């Protein structure tokens, strides 16, 4: 690595020296010192490049060498155990620093104390007729979340009390009743719009997209996931509550069609609905 460099650590290598050439040289010479003692044996171009990069090559080696003489005599091993920490405080700091992926890695390590996020309780009913679908049209913006099976859109869940699942074959009736005056609200609604177009339907007008709004409010951060945004802005946990999960069941094989999760999209739609006001106030 001292010869070829490491782009992830912003360490430049010797021009023209890649993985194979570096391995060949180290195999032959065992050390950088031995290689540079024998520069005259290299091809003119390689000799020139090695000579010009000598200082950087040895610096690379120093920077990449693991330090193994750190004094540890005063360290209590028990103090190194990961302990519960304040989720809200750490999450707030990570959000400020745009440490999105690092937060998920930290969660995976464990030690996250129970936060103060609210759990979303939802009920979902399935719309079964075209008349029912048409009756759901409204002049007010309708908050929805796509329901997917793999890459295929199989319907949408509309936020309501209770939430309503519109299967794909009933969407034309709903969209027709929605008309030009109606509009939708969602989080990253582009995939749903594209799927509707692919299915031969005219997509509705989008009046608010929480992902775009969050990006406009803070362009320095990447577009946040709905889970991150809901937790940060309204203290809501979009994920399923651990208390709702069935515990103690043994896994078994099943040849039946997998059931469709409607509560997950319903929770997401409800979170989006609650996010519109606080995000609008920040725009």
N, C-alpha and C positions, 0 to 999 in steps of 0.2 A: 504494500500500500504506500510505502514511502516513495517508491518510484512512480507508480501509476497515479498517485493522488487519491483523494476521496471527495467527490463533489458534495456528498451529504454533509461533510464537515468543512466545506469550503477550503479544501487543501489542494492546491494545484499540483499536478504531477509533471514529469518530464515529457515534453512534447514528443510525440511519436512512440511513446512507451505505453503499451497497454498491458492487459492481464497476462497474456502469453509471454511477451518479451520480458516483463518484470520477473515472472516465475523462472524463466530460462536463466536470467542473469543471477538471481539469488541462488538457484540450484547450483550454478557453476562456481560462484564465488563465496557462498556462505555468509558473507557480510558486506555491508556497504563500503567499509574501509578497504576490503580486498578488491572490490570492484573498481573503486577510484584509484587504487594503486596500479591498476592494469588498464587504464583508459586508452593507452596507445594501441592495444590489441583490438579495439572496437572499430567499427566502420566509421568513416569520417563524419557522417551526419550524426550518428549516435554519439560519437565522442564529443562533438560540438554541443549537442543538446544536454548531455550529462554534465559537461563542464559548466555550462551556463546555469544549470539548475542545482548545482552542488549544495549551496546554502539552503535552498528550499527542501531538498531531499532529506538532509540531516535534521532539519526542523520538523519535517513531517514525522520522522521516526520518533523524535522526542515527544511530540504531541500525541502520537498514537500509542505510546508505550504505557501500559497500565502501571500505575504507582502501587507498589506492594510493600512499602515501608512506612505506612501511616501508623502513628502510635495509637494503639488501642487498649493500653493497659488500664486506663481510667474509665473505660466504657462498660457500663452494666448491660449485659445482653438483654435483660428484661426490658430495658428502656427502648429497645429497638422494635418491640412488638407493636404492630399497628393497633391503635386503640380508637374507639369511637370518637368522631369529631363532629363539630357543628356543621351539618349539611348546608344550612341556609347561608352561614357566613362564608364557608369555603366556596360554595356554588356562586355566590354573589361576586367574590373576588375573581373566580375563573371566568365569569361572564364579562367582567370589566376588562380582563386581559385577553379575551377571545380564545380561551383554552378549551374549545369545544371537545376535541378528540381526547385531550388529556383528562377531562372530567370523566368521560366514559371509562377510560383506563383506570382511573382512581376508584370509581365505583366497583369495577371488576375485582379490585384488590380487597375490597371489604373494608369494614371499619366505619361505614357511614352511619351516623346516628340517625334515628328517626326524625325526619323533617316535619315541618308544620303544614305541608301541602294537603289540600282538601282532596278527597276522593270523589269522583263523579259517579253517581248512581243513575242509571238509565234503564228505561223499558223500551222495547221496540216491538211494533206491530207491523205486519206485512200487508201492503195494499194488494188487493186481489182482482180488482176490476178497473176498467178504463174510466168508469164514472167516478170511482173513488179517487183515481189519479187526477182527473180533471178538477175535482173539487178542491184539491190541495193547492191549486194555483192562487197566487196572491200578488197584489200590487206592491206589497212590501218585499224587500230583499229576503230571499230564502237561503238559509244556511244549510249547506250539504257537504257530504263526504262520500267519495266513491267507494264502492264495494268491489273488490277484485278477487278473481280466482286465477292465480298465476298472473299472467300479463293481460288477462281479459277482464274488461269491465262487465259486471253482471247486474249492476244496478247502483242506486245511490240511497243513502240514508239522509232524510231531511230532519233537521233538529226541530222537535216539537215535544209536547207532553201528551202522550208518549211520542218518542221518535218514530218515524215511519220509513219503512223500507220499500222503495219503488223498484221492482225488478225491471230489467232492461226492456222487456217487451211492452211495458206500460209507460215507459218514458215518453214516447211520441204523443200520447194523449195529454200528459202533464205539460210537455213543452208547448204544445199547441194552445192549451188553455192559458199558459203563462204569457204567451204572446210577446209583443215588442215592449210592453210596459213593465213586464216582470224582469227580475234580475236575480243573480245568485251571489252568495258569499262563500268563500272557502279558503283553505290554506294550500297554496300551490295547485291551483285548479287546472293548470294547463293540460296535465295528462287526461283529466276527465273530458275536457273540451275536445282534445284530439281523438279520444275514443268515441265520442258522440259523432264527430265528423266521419270517422271510419265506418260507423254503423249507419251512415246515411241520414243522420239527424242534424238539424240546424242548432248549434249550441246557443244557449241563452246569453244575455249580456251579463258581464261580471261587474258588480258594483264595488266589491271590496275583496282583496286577497291579503290575508294577514301576513303571509310570507313576504310579499312585495312591500307591504307597509312597514314591516320590521326592518327591511333592508334600507328603505328610504329614510327611516328615522335614524339608523346607525349604519351608514355605508361602510364604515371601517371594519365591521364584522361580516363574516359570511352569512348568507341567508340561514336563519336558524330553523331547526326542526320544530314541529308543533309542540313536541314534548318540552323542549327547552324553553320555548317562548311562553307557553302556558304556565310553566313553573315560575319563570322569572317575573312575568307581568301580573299574574292574578293568583299565584300560589296554588295552582291546581295540578294534580298529578293525573295525566291522561291515561297512564298505564293501568292495567287491571290491579285491583287491590289484592295483596297476598291472601287476605282473609277469604276472598271469593274463590280461590283455587282449591280444588279438591286434593286432599292430602291422604296418603296411605294406600292409594290404589296402585295395583301392579300393572305394568304395561301389558298390553295384549295385542294380538294381530287382528285386524279388521279388514274385511274386503268390501265394506260398504263405502259409499261416497262420503268424503269428509264433510262434516257439518260446516255451515257458513257462519263465520263470526260476524254478527250484526252489532253486538254491544260495543266492540272496539270502535268501529266507524261512528256509532252514535255518540260515544264519549268524545271523540275527536270533533264531531260537528258541534256538540254542545260547548266544548272549549273554544272553538272558533267564534261561536256566537257571543260568548262572554268577552272575547278579546277585542271585538270591534270598537267598543266605546273607549277603553283606555288607549288603544293604539290611535284612534282618530284624534283624541285630544293631544297627542304628541306630534301629529303631522303639521 
